Amino acid sequence: MSTPTLSALFFYVRDLDRTAACYGDVRGFHVERSEGHDGAYLIASAGEDQPAFVFYPADEPPGRSPVVVFGLEGGIEEAVAALVRHNVEIVTPVSEAPDGGLTADFLDPDG
């Protein structure tokens, strides 16, 4: 399995407009509104070589985000298979993410 790169941090937020103002107007990130199959979301970037912040609207309790998103060479199926071979517990198998990409969730050693 290749070494993953940090691609994005995914946050659940209650208000996209308030989040866009905070990260764009106050913090100076480039903020772009996008549409996925589950509706609108934001991508905030501090620069080309920096991980993106992705904000998705949801009424989630504190502690459910951020979700760490890795970029993978070779694809997600290969990475998940390698995790399984190392007895890592897969919580959510490969499935479609809110932005239309692919996702899978696994537990780190501390759960």
Buried (B, 14 or more C-beta within 10 A) or exposed (E): BEEEEEBBBBBBBEEBEEBBEBBBEEEEBEBEEEEBEBEEBBBBBBEEEEBBBBBBBBEEEEEEBEBEBEEBEEEBEEBBEEBEEEEBEBEEEBEEBBBEEBBBEBEEEEE
